[in-house]
């Protein structure tokens, strides 16, 4: 399963997020499968959205057709919070309030 995750992150080679890849993706943290896909903007491929692990409550943004499935220590709050704020009405409320590694808990 490592190969598909690496391949979908290589946009320069023309690979973008395909819905069918959700059939093989697992959470990079706890290896849970299946993950949930929430699409916010779509053309031929998913342009903007979020991938959610329902087990560990981690969420992974999809920006410009690229899923950012990074471990917590490589993620930046300054990048993730603006994305969450932009799409908070479309992201599941449980993830907005309790998602990991960042959330909009009031």
C-alpha positions in Angstrom: 0.0 0.0 0.0 2.9 2.4 0.3 3.4 2.7 -3.5 -0.1 4.2 -4.2 0.3 6.8 -1.4 3.7 7.8 -2.9 2.3 7.9 -6.4 -0.7 10.0 -5.7 1.5 12.7 -4.1 3.6 13.1 -7.3 1.5 15.6 -9.2 4.4 16.6 -11.4 4.1 13.3 -13.1 0.5 13.9 -13.9 -1.1 11.7 -11.2 -4.1 13.1 -9.3 -6.5 11.8 -6.8 -8.8 9.2 -8.2 -11.8 8.0 -6.3 -10.9 4.4 -7.0 -7.7 4.8 -4.9 -9.8 5.1 -1.9 -10.3 1.3 -2.2 -6.7 0.8 -1.3 -5.7 3.7 0.9 -5.2 3.2 4.6 -4.5 5.7 7.4 -0.7 6.2 7.5 -0.9 6.5 11.3 -3.0 3.5 12.5 -3.4 1.6 9.2 -7.2 1.7 9.4 -9.1 0.9 6.3 -11.4 2.1 4.7 -11.0 5.8 4.9 -13.8 8.3 4.2 -13.6 10.7 1.3 -15.4 14.1 1.5 -15.3 16.0 -1.8 -15.7 19.8 -1.8 -14.6 20.6 -5.4 -14.3 18.2 -8.3 -13.5 18.4 -12.0 -12.2 15.2 -13.7 -10.6 14.4 -10.3 -11.0 15.5 -6.7 -9.6 19.1 -6.6 -10.4 20.0 -3.0 -11.6 17.7 -0.2 -10.6 15.8 2.9 -9.7 12.2 3.7 -10.8 11.1 7.1 -9.8 8.2 9.3 -12.9 7.4 11.4 -10.8 5.3 13.9 -8.2 7.9 15.0 -10.1 11.0 13.8 -7.2 12.3 11.7 -8.0 14.2 8.6 -5.9 14.7 5.5 -6.6 17.7 3.2 -6.7 17.3 -0.6 -5.4 20.6 -2.1 -5.1 21.1 -5.9 -5.7 17.4 -6.5 -2.9 16.4 -4.1 -3.8 14.5 -0.9 -1.4 15.5 2.0 -1.3 12.3 4.0 1.6 13.3 6.3 2.3 12.2 9.9 1.4 14.7 12.6 5.0 15.8 13.1 5.3 16.9 9.5 2.1 18.9 9.4 1.9 22.6 10.0 -1.0 24.2 11.9 -0.5 27.4 10.0 -1.3 25.5 6.7 -4.1 23.1 8.0 -6.2 25.5 10.0 -6.9 27.9 7.2 -7.9 25.0 5.0 -10.3 23.7 7.8 -11.8 27.2 8.2 -12.4 27.5 4.5 -14.3 24.2 4.3 -15.7 23.8 7.9 -19.3 23.8 6.6 -18.4 20.7 4.4 -16.1 18.9 6.8 -17.9 16.5 9.2 -18.6 18.5 12.4 -16.9 15.8 14.6 -13.7 16.4 12.7 -14.0 20.2 12.9 -14.4 20.0 16.7 -12.2 16.9 17.6 -10.1 16.1 14.5 -6.4 15.4 14.8 -3.8 16.8 14.7 -5.7 20.1 14.5 -9.2 21.2 15.0 -11.4 24.3 15.6 -12.5 23.4 19.1 -14.2 26.4 20.7 
